[in-house]
Amino acid sequence: MDQTGSFPVKLYIYDLSRGMARQLSPVMLGKQLDGIWHTAIVVHGKEYFFVGEGINWCSPGGTPLGEPLSIVDLGYTEVPAELFTEYLTSLTESTYRK
């Protein structure tokens, strides 16, 4: 299937500490950390993220981390889903392996 057009791209930002870094970091580290950040890219109806097993995906907001702390609109891409998936697969096989 040939896709043409532009597709929205969003950055999902999660705080892995769920607010605990902000509360406990001054006491434990002697300086303020606002969070322990994890990010994901949402495009073509999927949320893509890197974990120890490599590049994974799920439905947007479907990670075990729950809802993202914030969502940033990054604009649009004209890269079709099939080409994007091929590129991620090549990265998984070369750069971002387990």
BAVEXKE-304344 format. One record per residue (C-alpha): residue number from 0; y, x, z. Coordinates in nm, 2 decimals, always signed. Example, Ala and Ser with C-alpha at 12.3 -4.5 7.8 and 13.67 -1.06 7.14 Angstrom:
<rs>
@num:0&Y:-0.45&X:+1.23&Z:+0.78
@num:1&Y:-0.11&X:+1.37&Z:+0.71
</rs>
This chain:
<rs>
@num:0&Y:+0.00&X:+0.00&Z:+0.00
@num:1&Y:+0.34&X:+0.14&Z:-0.10
@num:2&Y:+0.61&X:+0.10&Z:+0.16
@num:3&Y:+0.97&X:+0.13&Z:+0.07
@num:4&Y:+1.28&X:+0.09&Z:+0.27
@num:5&Y:+1.41&X:+0.21&Z:+0.60
@num:6&Y:+1.23&X:+0.18&Z:+0.93
@num:7&Y:+1.40&X:+0.19&Z:+1.28
@num:8&Y:+1.32&X:+0.49&Z:+1.50
@num:9&Y:+1.36&X:+0.48&Z:+1.88
@num:10&Y:+1.32&X:+0.73&Z:+2.16
@num:11&Y:+1.15&X:+0.59&Z:+2.47
@num:12&Y:+1.24&X:+0.79&Z:+2.79
@num:13&Y:+1.02&X:+0.77&Z:+3.10
@num:14&Y:+1.06&X:+0.92&Z:+3.45
@num:15&Y:+0.71&X:+1.04&Z:+3.55
@num:16&Y:+0.82&X:+1.04&Z:+3.91
@num:17&Y:+0.94&X:+0.68&Z:+3.90
@num:18&Y:+1.25&X:+0.77&Z:+4.09
@num:19&Y:+1.09&X:+1.00&Z:+4.35
@num:20&Y:+1.23&X:+1.32&Z:+4.20
@num:21&Y:+1.58&X:+1.20&Z:+4.26
@num:22&Y:+1.50&X:+1.11&Z:+4.62
@num:23&Y:+1.28&X:+1.40&Z:+4.72
@num:24&Y:+1.40&X:+1.70&Z:+4.51
@num:25&Y:+1.70&X:+1.79&Z:+4.73
@num:26&Y:+1.47&X:+1.83&Z:+5.03
@num:27&Y:+1.18&X:+1.99&Z:+4.85
@num:28&Y:+1.36&X:+2.21&Z:+4.60
@num:29&Y:+1.71&X:+2.25&Z:+4.74
@num:30&Y:+1.86&X:+2.10&Z:+4.43
@num:31&Y:+1.89&X:+1.76&Z:+4.27
@num:32&Y:+1.65&X:+1.66&Z:+3.98
@num:33&Y:+1.73&X:+1.32&Z:+3.83
@num:34&Y:+1.37&X:+1.28&Z:+3.70
@num:35&Y:+1.06&X:+1.43&Z:+3.55
@num:36&Y:+1.10&X:+1.33&Z:+3.19
@num:37&Y:+0.84&X:+1.22&Z:+2.93
@num:38&Y:+0.95&X:+1.10&Z:+2.59
@num:39&Y:+0.79&X:+0.91&Z:+2.30
@num:40&Y:+0.90&X:+0.82&Z:+1.95
@num:41&Y:+0.86&X:+0.46&Z:+1.84
@num:42&Y:+0.84&X:+0.40&Z:+1.46
@num:43&Y:+0.63&X:+0.18&Z:+1.23
@num:44&Y:+0.54&X:-0.05&Z:+1.53
@num:45&Y:+0.37&X:+0.23&Z:+1.73
@num:46&Y:+0.47&X:+0.46&Z:+2.02
@num:47&Y:+0.38&X:+0.82&Z:+1.96
@num:48&Y:+0.36&X:+1.08&Z:+2.24
@num:49&Y:+0.20&X:+1.41&Z:+2.33
@num:50&Y:-0.05&X:+1.45&Z:+2.61
@num:51&Y:-0.32&X:+1.71&Z:+2.69
@num:52&Y:-0.55&X:+1.56&Z:+2.43
@num:53&Y:-0.29&X:+1.60&Z:+2.16
@num:54&Y:-0.07&X:+1.34&Z:+1.98
@num:55&Y:-0.16&X:+0.99&Z:+2.08
@num:56&Y:-0.02&X:+0.65&Z:+2.00
@num:57&Y:-0.02&X:+0.29&Z:+2.14
@num:58&Y:+0.18&X:-0.02&Z:+2.10
@num:59&Y:+0.54&X:+0.02&Z:+2.21
@num:60&Y:+0.57&X:+0.01&Z:+2.59
@num:61&Y:+0.19&X:+0.02&Z:+2.62
@num:62&Y:+0.15&X:+0.36&Z:+2.79
@num:63&Y:+0.02&X:+0.37&Z:+3.15
@num:64&Y:+0.38&X:+0.47&Z:+3.24
@num:65&Y:+0.49&X:+0.11&Z:+3.21
@num:66&Y:+0.83&X:+0.02&Z:+3.07
@num:67&Y:+1.06&X:+0.31&Z:+2.96
@num:68&Y:+1.36&X:+0.39&Z:+3.18
@num:69&Y:+1.57&X:+0.39&Z:+2.87
@num:70&Y:+1.55&X:+0.34&Z:+2.50
@num:71&Y:+1.77&X:+0.54&Z:+2.26
@num:72&Y:+1.82&X:+0.41&Z:+1.90
@num:73&Y:+1.78&X:+0.72&Z:+1.68
@num:74&Y:+1.86&X:+0.54&Z:+1.35
@num:75&Y:+1.63&X:+0.49&Z:+1.06
@num:76&Y:+1.37&X:+0.68&Z:+0.85
@num:77&Y:+1.27&X:+0.63&Z:+0.49
@num:78&Y:+0.93&X:+0.80&Z:+0.55
@num:79&Y:+0.66&X:+0.54&Z:+0.50
@num:80&Y:+0.39&X:+0.49&Z:+0.77
@num:81&Y:+0.11&X:+0.64&Z:+0.57
@num:82&Y:+0.30&X:+0.97&Z:+0.51
@num:83&Y:+0.41&X:+0.98&Z:+0.87
@num:84&Y:+0.05&X:+0.94&Z:+0.99
@num:85&Y:-0.07&X:+1.21&Z:+0.75
@num:86&Y:+0.20&X:+1.45&Z:+0.89
@num:87&Y:+0.10&X:+1.37&Z:+1.25
@num:88&Y:-0.26&X:+1.43&Z:+1.17
@num:89&Y:-0.18&X:+1.77&Z:+1.02
@num:90&Y:+0.01&X:+1.86&Z:+1.33
@num:91&Y:-0.28&X:+1.75&Z:+1.55
@num:92&Y:-0.51&X:+1.97&Z:+1.36
@num:93&Y:-0.28&X:+2.28&Z:+1.37
@num:94&Y:-0.01&X:+2.29&Z:+1.63
@num:95&Y:-0.07&X:+2.02&Z:+1.89
@num:96&Y:-0.45&X:+2.04&Z:+1.95
@num:97&Y:-0.63&X:+1.97&Z:+2.27
</rs>
